[in-house]
Amino acid sequence: MPYNILLMGASYGSLLASKLLFGGHSIHLVCLPEEADLINAEGFTVRMPVRGRKDPVVLESRKLPGKVTAGPATGVDPKKFDLIGLCMQEPQYRSPGVRELLDAVAKSRVPCMSIMNMPPLPYIKRIPGLDYTALEAAYTDARVWDSFDPKTMTLNSPDPQAIRPPGEPANVLMVTLPTNFKCARFDDDKATAILRQLEKDVDAARFDTPEGKIELPVKLKIYDSIFVPLAKWSMLLAGNYRCVTEDGMRTAQEAVHTDLEASRSVYNFVFDLCLKLGAKAEDLVPFEKYAAAAQSLVRPASAARALQNGAVNIERADKLVQLIAKARGLSHPAIDAQVALVDRRLEANRKKAAG
């Protein structure tokens, strides 16, 4: 049965959309007017590397079984959708129009799946035993999440990496690391059934090539454990945020491999913190596997690029993890130093923007 799916955010949302379209679903992307015009006129394109092939596969939304439309945050009725995906960066949800739509999404009680690096506060509330109020300091504006029922929120770890190729139109996306989306189940069985159907659709998808139909990477995997998407935390703190340097940025590959033991120490500290919260070792990813994948991450992470471009707010999963650890009486000097560095860089950007 085809579903109606709303994805808030067309940049990264296009990657998930390209997979869901194979199942014949209807997808509406919320994005900037110029992006929406381009997508409505031409669809979107995703270039995806496939093992064993020299050139990437090119997925064009208009040639896939489902249907795509795009438009602004205003005038959208969340109740018309079966599932809603949050695909923007966390600070964007406080912006005019988006904030009101997010609140309408929350009040609609339509199942909502985040694919942000920063887990929405309602998802954090599904993890027992935390002081949720103390964690609000990690969010750009914690109040935008107030209307949500945690039962209607799940988290889909955005492990696949993708970028907008420089100098190309806004409806083109290039996958740089074709790993899987890893999503936790909802509290509600009916909502989880939607995810399981989408998982099957993505798994069954085959792409026509001159030499025949082929299977594509970037699957959607659904897990019973709410801790599986938190495997990303170790990666973010050992890699992504350590791309931020005092006066600039470095690639994720450099962040991880310049001092492998320091990276391992940060990674395993966060890994152990997740175990203390209730995760099992099999929910998470061992450091060696991540370090091997990081060899191919030859660009700075999005947080570092945003800071370099003068952003006054970025996603602060680094601060969230630091605060969760602190509540347990735990800390890591390298994490504390990195959080303080990001704080300083943001403060400098804010002073410059205000001046």
VENMOVEN-V957863 format. One record per residue. N is the residue number from 1. SS is DSSP state (H for helix, E for strand, - for the rest). PSI is psi in whole degrees, 0 to 359 (* if undefined). Layout:
BEGIN
N/SS/PSI  N/SS/PSI
END
This chain:
BEGIN
1/-/123  2/-/140  3/-/156  4/E/120  5/E/131  6/E/125  7/E/117  8/E/101  9/-/113  10/-/342  11/-/289  12/-/332  13/H/331  14/H/328  15/H/310  16/H/318  17/H/319  18/H/330  19/H/320  20/H/332  21/H/333  22/H/333  23/H/3  24/-/16  25/-/158  26/E/128  27/E/132  28/E/122  29/E/129  30/E/123  31/-/183  32/-/152  33/H/317  34/H/327  35/H/315  36/H/316  37/H/317  38/H/315  39/H/319  40/H/328  41/H/320  42/H/353  43/-/197  44/-/163  45/E/134  46/E/124  47/E/127  48/E/122  49/-/142  50/-/129  51/-/133  52/-/355  53/-/138  54/-/314  55/-/150  56/-/155  57/E/141  58/E/114  59/E/123  60/E/122  61/H/326  62/H/344  63/H/2  64/-/159  65/-/328  66/-/187  67/E/137  68/E/135  69/E/165  70/E/154  71/E/181  72/-/176  73/-/339  74/-/150  75/-/16  76/-/130  77/-/105  78/H/333  79/H/344  80/H/358  81/-/154  82/-/333  83/E/144  84/E/132  85/E/134  86/E/106  87/-/10  88/-/170  89/-/147  90/H/316  91/H/337  92/H/341  93/H/353  94/H/356  95/-/151  96/-/138  97/-/305  98/H/317  99/H/314  100/H/321  101/H/317  102/H/319  103/H/321  104/H/321  105/H/313  106/H/314  107/H/338  108/H/335  109/-/18  110/-/137  111/-/133  112/E/127  113/E/118  114/E/135  115/-/41  116/-/153  117/-/328  118/-/111  119/-/132  120/-/149  121/H/320  122/H/329  123/H/319  124/H/328  125/-/349  126/-/348  127/-/117  128/-/152  129/-/15  130/-/153  131/-/93  132/H/326  133/H/320  134/H/339  135/H/349  136/H/334  137/H/341  138/H/348  139/-/146  140/-/316  141/-/96  142/H/337  143/H/336  144/H/345  145/H/0  146/-/326  147/-/353  148/-/144  149/-/120  150/H/333  151/H/336  152/H/5  153/E/135  154/E/171  155/E/132  156/E/109  157/E/120  158/-/66  159/-/323  160/-/140  161/E/138  162/E/150  163/E/159  164/-/116  165/-/131  166/-/138  167/-/3  168/-/163  169/-/160  170/-/353  171/-/19  172/E/132  173/E/141  174/E/124  175/E/127  176/E/339  177/E/102  178/-/63  179/-/186  180/-/149  181/E/133  182/E/111  183/E/137  184/E/153  185/-/161  186/-/167  187/-/332  188/-/130  189/H/322  190/H/317  191/H/321  192/H/327  193/H/326  194/H/314  195/H/318  196/H/323  197/H/317  198/H/322  199/H/314  200/H/317  201/H/315  202/H/320  203/H/325  204/H/348  205/-/137  206/E/145  207/E/134  208/E/126  209/E/166  210/-/330  211/-/10  212/E/182  213/E/136  214/E/156  215/E/146  216/-/151  217/-/185  218/-/76  219/-/168  220/E/117  221/E/129  222/E/132  223/E/149  224/-/331  225/-/131  226/-/352  227/-/346  228/H/314  229/H/341  230/H/353  231/H/334  232/H/335  233/H/314  234/H/320  235/H/317  236/H/317  237/H/330  238/H/336  239/H/287  240/H/304  241/H/336  242/H/1  243/H/338  244/E/124  245/-/173  246/-/321  247/-/15  248/-/225  249/E/164  250/-/170  251/-/160  252/H/326  253/H/316  254/H/319  255/H/322  256/H/317  257/H/349  258/-/319  259/-/89  260/H/324  261/H/322  262/H/318  263/H/317  264/H/319  265/H/314  266/H/313  267/H/312  268/H/332  269/H/314  270/H/321  271/H/311  272/H/325  273/H/317  274/H/322  275/H/319  276/H/331  277/H/343  278/-/357  279/-/156  280/-/155  281/H/325  282/H/346  283/H/338  284/-/176  285/-/126  286/-/153  287/H/319  288/H/320  289/H/317  290/H/316  291/H/322  292/H/316  293/H/325  294/H/341  295/-/333  296/-/1  297/-/82  298/-/19  299/-/153  300/-/150  301/-/161  302/H/325  303/H/317  304/H/320  305/H/319  306/H/315  307/H/316  308/H/329  309/-/8  310/-/13  311/-/138  312/-/349  313/-/138  314/-/169  315/-/135  316/-/57  317/H/332  318/H/315  319/H/322  320/H/311  321/H/318  322/H/316  323/H/322  324/H/317  325/H/316  326/H/319  327/H/337  328/-/6  329/-/23  330/-/150  331/-/160  332/-/125  333/H/323  334/H/324  335/H/315  336/H/317  337/H/320  338/H/319  339/H/316  340/H/323  341/H/315  342/H/319  343/H/314  344/H/317  345/H/320  346/H/317  347/H/318  348/H/319  349/H/320  350/H/320  351/H/319  352/H/318  353/H/323  354/H/331  355/-/*
END
